[in-house]
Amino acid sequence: MYLVRVNMNDRTYKVEELPQAYKYLAGRALTSTLVADEVPPLCHPLGPSNKIVFSPGIVTGTTAPTSARISVGAKSPLTGGIKESNAGTSWGADLAHLQIRALVIEGQPKEEGKYWGLQITWDASLSKPKIDFFPADEYTQKPLAEIFPKIYERFGNRISISGCGITGEKAYSNAGVVFNDEGKRATRYAGRGGLGSVLASKGVKLIITDRAGAPGVNLADKALFDEGRKKLTEALLTHAITKPKGALNSYGTAVLINILNEAGGLPTRNFSSGSFEGAAKISGEAIFEGVKQRKGKEIYNHACSPGCIIQCSNTWYKEDGSEHVSCIEYESDWAFGADCGIDNLDDVAELVRLCNDYGLDTIETGATIAVAMEAGVIPFGDSKGAINLVHEIGKGTPLGRILGSGATTTGKVYGVTRVPSVKGQSMPAYEPRAVKGIGITYATTPMGADHTAGYTIAPEILGVSGKVDPLSNEGKAALSRNFQSSTAFIDSSGHCLFIAFAILDIASGFQGFIDECNGVFGTSWTANDVIAYGVNVLKKERAFNEAAGIGNAADRIPEFMKYEPLPPHNQIFDVPDEALDSVFGEM
C-alpha cells in the first residue's frame, strides 16, 4: 500500500511505501493522524501549511457490504480545529484499488487563481499509481452538474470524480468536497467543515481516479474476510431499519422527519420549537408517495456507492416526471424544511439541488438561512426567498459571502442570540433539549456539532440496542463516549455509519464487521480492541484541537438552550458541565 503526496507548489508528487506506523490506519484514523502529525495546529486553514488528506477505509474497495466510504481530513476553516468528513462514492473504492491508503495534497500554486486537475491511474510498468496534472480553469465558475458530464466525456465513463464547486473557489467556510454518485451525478458530499475551500486553496479543482489495471485490495485472510462479510450482510438484510423495503430503503433517511417530530425533537424555525406542523408534508413517507404519484409506480431507493445493500438514496421528480434532485437526505430535508419553516417539497428539492451545484453543505446552509430568517432578512417559511439567498451565496455578493461563512458568522453579523452551533459548526437535525445524549455529542466531539460523531439517536429515539429515555440525563455522558469511540472505528473501517443499526442489535453482525477488518489486515482484533482504536483516534483529534486553542471551554451547548424551554416538552439543556467534561476526562 502507498502514501501519495502531491505538492502543489511545483505540481510534483511522490509515491511512498506506507510507513509502518500507519500500517493499521485507514479512513478517519489515518486522515486525523496525518493532520495531527503534519499540520501546525495554529496555521491558517486556507494557508500553505494546511494539508488535505483523502483515505479510503479498511474494507473500502472490497466486497464488504456498504463499504465504499472515503474520509477527507484537514484543519477546518469553519471550526478552526481538526476535521474529518466522509462520503459514499466509487471514488473511494478507486483509490483503494489503486492501493493508495492516503492521498495528501499540500502546498499552494505560485500562480494565484489558477486551478488544476489531477488524474490518478495505475502505472503497470512500475506497479505503482501515477498522477498527471492538467489545467482546470475551464471548469471553474460553473455549476457542478454542468462540469461532471464534460469530465466523463473527456476521460471516459470508467472514472470517478472528486472536486470542489464555485463556493470552494470563493473560499467559503461552508464549501464541501464533492464526489460522483452511482448515476454519475455531482451529489455525494464530504460536506461539513469547509473542506472544499481547503481543496481549492491548494489550486485543485478536480481529482480524477481510474482504476483500470489496478491490483485492488489485498486480503491477508480471505476466508476470515468472507466469513465476516457473510455475517454482516445477513444482519443488514434482516434488520428492520436496513433490510430491503425496510425503513431506509423505502423512505430514505427522511423517514426520521415524522419520527423526530413525534418525539418533539425536530428543530423548527431556528431551534425555537421541537415540532413542525408541516412535518408530514416533507417526510420520507411524503417523498415516497409523491414519487409514486408523479412516476405512476412505487420506486424504492438506490445505492449512493458501489456495494451498498441498504440503498437509502432517493430521487425526487418534478410534476412532469423529470428528475429534480437526488437525493433529499433527512438532514437536508430538515435544514431547508422544518428549520426554515418550509413545507413545500419541490422548494426543498430545489434548495438541495442548488447546494449540490454550488458545492455547499446543506446542513450548514439551511441552518444559516434559518439564522438569517431569525434576523429578519427574510420571513420564516419564505421558500422562494430562501432559494434567492442560496443564489446570493453562489454569486458571491456581500450578503452571499456572509451566508457562505456559516451560521455562527451570520449570527454575529446580525446580532442573533439564538445561534445553534458548537465550535463554529451548526447543529444538525436533532434538538439537544429533547434528546440529551446527542446534545452531549454535539458539545464534546472534536468535529463541532455533528450527529454522525456519536449517534445516540439509535437508542434514544429508535430503540436500537435498547430504548433509552431521550429526556433523561442519566448515563448520557457514558452513552455519548461509547458511541463516539465506536463511530471513530466505523469511520476508519470504510463502512457507512448505518451499519450501526444492525451490528448493535445483531451480535453476529458485529462479529462479522470485526472479522472483515481482521481479514484485510491479518489482525486478531476483538470488540475491546475496536473501542480502544476509536479512543486513540479521538485522543489525537482532541490533542490537535487543544493545541489549536479549542479545549474544554468549547465543549458546551449554546447558552440559549440552557434557559429557553423547548416546546412541546418545555425542556432546557440541563446536562452539567462536569458531565460534559467527563466524556473525554474518563477516556
N, C-alpha and C positions, 0 to 999 in steps of 0.2 A: 504493500500500500504506500501511497505517496502523499506528501505535503507539497502543494504547489504554491509558490509565491510569485505574485505579479507586482512589479514595481512600475507604477505609472509615471515616475519621474522621467524615465527614459524608455518606457514600454519594453521592458525586458522581463523575463521570467526564469525561475529556477524550479526544476523538478527534483525534490529531495526524498530520500527514503524516510518514511515516517519514523521520527525519533522513538526510541524505546520507551521513553517516559510517557508517550502518548499512545502506546500500543493498544490499550483497552479503553481509549476515549473516542467518542463519536458524538454526532449531533450536538445537543446543548452542552454536554460535558466538555467537548473539545472547543466549541466556539468560545465558551466562557473562560476556559483555561488559557487559550491563546490570547484573548483580550486581557485577561488578568496578568499574564506573563509579559506581554509585549506593548500594551498601550499605557502611556502615562495617565494615571487617574485624573490629573488636573488639566489635561490637554483640551483644546477646543474640539468639540465633536466634528466640526467641519474643516478642521485644520489638517496640516500634513502629518501630524503624529498619530492621528486615529487610524485604525485599520478596520476593514470589514471582512468578516470570515464566514465562509459557507462550509457546512459539514453535513453530509448525509448521516443518518443514524446507523446503529449497529447492524440492523437487519434490512435497511433500505437497499433496494436493488436485488433482494432475494425473492423467493416465492412466499414469504411470510405474508399473511393477510393484512391488508390495510396498513401498509408499512412504508409507503413512498413519501416520507416526510423529509424536508430539508430545513436545517436550522441556519439562521443568519444571526451573527453577533457583531457588536461594536459598542463603543460608547455612544449613548443616545443623546441626540440634540434636544429631545423632549424632556427627559428626566435628568440629564447630566450624569447619569450612572450607567452601570453595565446593562446591556440589553440583549436578550435572545428572543427572536420571533421566528415562528416556523410556519410552513405551508405544505400542503399535499400537492405533488406535481411530478410528472415524468422527469423533470429537470434534475431532481434529487437522485432518482434512480439512475439516470445517465451518469451523474458524477460518480456514483458508486461503481457502476460498470466500468468506468474509465479508471477505476482503482485510485481515485482521489479521495482521501479521507478528509482533507481540508484544503480549501482554496482561500488563500489570504491575499487581499488586494490592499496595497499600501502606497504611500507617496501621492503626489499630485502632478499633473502635467504642467510644464512651464508655460504652455500657451493657454491663457485664461479663456474660458468659454468654449473650448474645443472638446468634442466628445468622440469617444472611441468605442468600438465593439470588439469583443473577444470571441474567437471561435476555438472551442476546445475539441480536439479529435484524438484518435489513437494512432500513434506512430508505430506501425508494425515492425519497421526495420530496427527501431531502438527498443521496442517493447515498453514504451512509455507514452504518457499523454503529451500532447504538444499544443501550443497556443499560437494562433495567428491573430494579428491586430488589423482592424480595418476602420477607416474613417466612418463615423456615425452621425455626422452633423445633419445629414439629410433626413434623419429620423427624429430630430428634435422638434420641440414646439408643435407636436401633432398628437391627436388622441391615440391612445394605445390600440384601440380597435382598428384604427387605420394602419398602424405600423406593423402589427403582427402578421397580417396576410402578406405584406410585402417581404417580410423576412422569410416566411415559409416559401414564397415564390423564388426567392434568391438562393436559399440554402437547401431547399428540399423538405419534404414532409416528414422525414425521419428525425428531424432535430427537435430539441426542446429550447425554450427561450426564457431568459430572465432579464430584468432590467428595471428602469425607473421611468416614471411619467413626467409630465410637464412640471408637476409640483416638486419633484425631486430636483429638477433643473433650477427651480426657483428657491431651493434651499429651505423649504418649509419643514418645520419640525413635526409635521403631520403626514409626511410622504412615506409610502410603503415601497417594498421591493415586490415587483410583480413577477408572476410565473404563468406559464400556459396551463390550461386545464386539459382534459381529455378530448375536448372538442376544438382544441387549438385556439380557444378564446384567451384574451388577456385578463383573466379574472381571479386567479389564485394569488393570494397576498400573504407575505410576511409583513403584516400591515402596521403593527404597533411600534412606536418609539422613534419614528422618523428615519429609519434605516435607508429608505430610498434616497434621502438627501445625502447621507453619508456616501452611498454608492456614486451619486452624481458628483460629489465633491472630489472624487478620485478621477473624474473625467470619463467615467464608464457609463455608457448609455444602455448597452446590451451585452449579454453573455450568452452565446450560442453553444449548446452541447450536442455532440453527435457521437453516439456510442458504437457506430459501425466498426466491426472488427475488434472491439474491446473485449478483454477476457472475462469481465464480470466479477462477482464477489466470490472469494474463496471461502469454503466452509471447512473448518477444522474437524468437525464431526458431523457428517451429513446425516447419518442415521438418527442421531440425537436431535438435530435440527428438524428433520422430517417428522419425528415423533412429536416434538413441541408444536410444530406448525399444525399438525392434525388436531391436537388437543385444543389449541386456541381457536382454530377455525370452527370446531364443533361448538365451542362455548359461544362464539359470536353468532352462529347460525341458529342458536336455540334461545338466547336471552331475549326477553320481550322487547327491550329497547333497540337491540341491534340486529335482530333477525329479519329475513326478507318479509316485506309487507308489515313489519313491526312499526314502532313509533317513528323512528328516524327515516326509514325507507319510505314510509307513507307520507308523513307530514314534514319531514326535514327537521332541522334544529328549531324552526319556528313553532314546532309543537309546544315549545316552552312558553309561548305567549299566554295562552289560556291558563296553563298550569301556574305560572308565577302570578298572574293576575288574580286567580282564585286564592292564592296564598297571601295576597296583599304585599307581594314583594316585587312588583313590576314598576320600576321607577317611571314616574309620569310627570310631564311638564317640569323638566329640570329638577327631578327628585323632590317635588313638593307633595307627592302622594304615592301610595303603593299600588294603586289600582287605576285602570284606564277604562272608561266607559265604551271606548271604541275597540277594545282588545279583540273581540270576536271577528271584527271586520278585517283585521290584518294577521290573524292567527295562521298557523300551519294548516289547520283544517280549512280555513277560508281559501288559502292558496290552492290546496288540493281540489276543492270544489270549483274554484274559479277556473283552474286549468281544464278540468273535466267539461265545464260548460263551454269554454272557448275552443277546445280541441275536439269535443264530441266523444271523448272516451277518458277512462281513468288512466292517468300516467303516473307511474311510480318513479322515484328519484334515481339518479345516476351517480356514478363514482366521480370524485374530483381528481383521482390519480390512479395509476395502474395498480391492480391487485386489490382494490378496496371492495370488500364484500358487505360493508354496512350500507354504502351508497345512499347518502343523505342529501346530496346536492339537487336542488330543484331547478326548474326553469319556469319563468313567468312569461305569459304570452299576451300580446295586445288583443284588442277586441276582434281584429280581423284574423287572428290565429297566427300571426307572425311573431317571432321571438322578440321579447323585450329585453330580458336580462337573465343571466344565470350566474350566481344564484342568490336568492334572498335568504341569507342566514338569519338565525334568531337575533344575533347582536345587531346586525344591520337593520332588520325589521323593527326592532325596538328603538334603536337610536333615532331613526327618521320617523318612526311611528309614535309610540307612546311617549317617548321623552320629549318630542316636539309637539305632541297633541294632534298628530295627523293620523287619520283612519282611512285614507284612500290608498289602496294597494298599487294602483297604477302610478301614483306620485311617489310612493316609497320606492317602487321599482326604478323609476327614472332617477331618483337621487342615488341609488346604488349604482346604476349604470354610469352616471356621471363620475362618481368616485373611481370606478374601475378605469374609466377613460383618462381621467386626470392623474391617477396614481395616488389616491388618498385612502387613508384608513377610515373606514365607515364609522367605527365606534367613536373615534376622536372627533370626526366631522359632525356627526349627529349631536354628540354631547356639546360641542362648541356652538352649533346653531341654537340648541336649547338655551345655553347661557346667553346668547345674543337675543333670543326671544325674551328671556327674563329681563334683559336690559332695555327692552322696548324697541330694538332695531326693527323687528317685525313681530306681529302678534303670534302667540301660540296657535297652532292649527293652520297657519298660512302656508300651505304646501307649495303653492306657486312662488311665494316669496322665498321659501327655503331653497327651491330649485335655482332661483336667481342668485342667492348667496353662494351656492356652490360654483356657479359660473363666475362670480366675482373672484373666488379663490383661484379658479383656473386662469382667469385673465391677469391676475397679479395686481389688481387695483389696490389702493391703500387699505380699503376695508377688507379686501380679499387676503391681503398679507397678514392682517391682524387675525382673521379667522383661521388662516393656514398655520398659524403658530400654536393653535390648540386652545382648549377650554380655559386653562389656567391663565394664559396671557390675555385672552379675550375678557375674562372676568376682571383682571386687573385694569385693563384699559377702560372698561365701562363701570368700574366700581361696584361690581356684583359681589355680594357676600355669600350667596349660595352657589358655590363652585364645587361640584362633586369630583375631586381629583386627589390623588396621593402621589407625592414625588413628581408633580407636574403632569401626570398622566390621568386622563379622565376615567371614571369608573364605567365598567360595562353594565349589563342589563340585570343586575341583582341588587336589591336595596339592602344595605348593611343593617338598617334598623329593624328590618323584618326577617333577615337571615344573618344571624350574628356571626356564624363561622366564616362566611365568605367575606364579611367585613374585616375580620382578623387577617384573612389572606390579603385583602386589598392593602391593609395598613402595613403589613410586615414583609411581603415579598420584595426582593431586591429590584423587581421589574417595574415598580409603580403599580397602581391599581390594575389588577389583572386576574380575571376569574380562572383562566387556564393554569395559573401558577399553583393552585391548590383548590380543586373543585369540590368544596364541601357541599355544594348543591346536591351531589349524589345522595348522601344520607339525609341531609336536612330537608330537601324538597321531594326527591324522587324515591326515597326509601331504599336506595341501593346500599347493600352492606348493613342493613338495619336502619330503622327510622329514628331520627334524632329531632327533637323539638327545635325548630329554627329560631324561636323567640327566646330561648334559654341561653344563658352564658356558660352554663356548666360544662366543663370539659372541652370547650371550644378551642382554646389555645393549643391543646394537645391534638385535637382533631385537625386543625389547620396545619400544624407542624408535620403530622404524619402524611397528610395529603401533599404538602409542598415537597417533602422528601421523595415520596414515591413518584410524583409527577416529574421531578427533575430526572429520574431514571427513565421514565416513559419518553420524555422529550429527547433523551440520549439514545434510546433504542431505535428511533425512527418510526415507531408506531404512532398512529393517530391517538390522541387522548381518549377518544370514545371507546377504545378497547377496555377502559377502566370499568365501565358498567358491567361487562361480562366477567372480567377477572376478579372483581370484588365480590361477586355473588357465586361464581363457579370456581371452586378450588383447582380443578383440573386445568381450567383455562389459565389460571395464574401460573401454575407449574409449567404449562406449555409455553407461556410467554418467556419464562426464565430459561427453559430448555432451548428455545430458539437462539437466544443470545449466547448461551454456552456452546451451542452447536457451531456458531460463527467463530467465536474466539477460542474455543478449546478450553474454556474456564470451567469451574465447578461451583459457580455462584449459587447461593441459597437465597431465600427470601430476606434474611437478615443482611446479606451482602448487598442486595438491591437497595435496601433502605440506607445502608452506610454509604453506598455510591452516591445516592441522591444528596445525602447530608454533606458530603465532601464538595459536591458541585455548589450547593447553597453557601457553604462557608467561603469558597473562593469568590463568589459573586458579592457576598456581604463584605468581605475584606476590601474588594475593589471600591465598593461604594463608600466605605468608611474613609478610605484614602482620598476619595473624591469629595469628602466633606458631607456625606449623606449617612448619618448614624442613627442611633435610637430615636432621636428627637423627630426624625422624619417618618417614623413608623406610627403614624397617627391618622385617624379619620378626620375629615374636615370638621371644624368646630360647630357648624350649624347643626350637624347631625347629633350633637350632644345635648342640644337644648330645644330643637324643633321636633315636636312629636309628629310621627308619620301616620297619616290616615291610611288604612282604616283601623289599624291596631293601636294607633297613638303611642307608638314605642319610640324611645330615643336609643342612640347607640351608647349603652352604659357599660361596656366592657372596660374594666380598669386598665390604666396604663401599665400596671405591673403585669397583668396577663399578657398584654401585647409584647412587653419586653421579654417575657419568659419564652416566647416562641423560639427565638434564637439563643436566648440565655441558657436554655436547657439542652441545646444540641451538642 
